[in-house]
Amino acid sequence: MSGLVIIQDPNGKAQVKDEYDSIEFTLNTGETNYDLDTNQANFKSNVEHPYYVEIFSTEEISIKFNSTSNHSITIQADTLRVFDRQEAMNIYLTNASGTNSNVKIYVK
């Protein structure tokens, strides 16, 4: 079962998942609360309820999970951040770095 992930779905059932989504895009400087679900078709195309998220950005950005009213989490430049067991129904990204950022997001 190499590469498979066991997650708890919203209905309380354990599921084995080998599907994932991978998104790469440029986040323009000055972008605020960029809506990943609306703007990136590959987000949740294979994984309906992502609970594992990896985010890499070439510039410092901030993210919010699921709502723009949640607190921001800073992603340092050139650093991979992993969020495990975090339901990610949507991710909002902000780039105030002064430079466009190349962003890579992997969810499963």
Beta strands, then each sheet from edge to edge (+ up, - down):
strand 1: 5-8
strand 2: 14-17
strand 3: 21-27
strand 4: 34-35
strand 5: 52-57
strand 6: 61-65
strand 7: 73-75
strand 8: 79-84
strand 9: 91-94
strand 10: 101-107
sheet 1: 1+ 2-
sheet 2: 3+ 10- 5+ 8-
sheet 3: 4+ 9- 6+ 7-
end
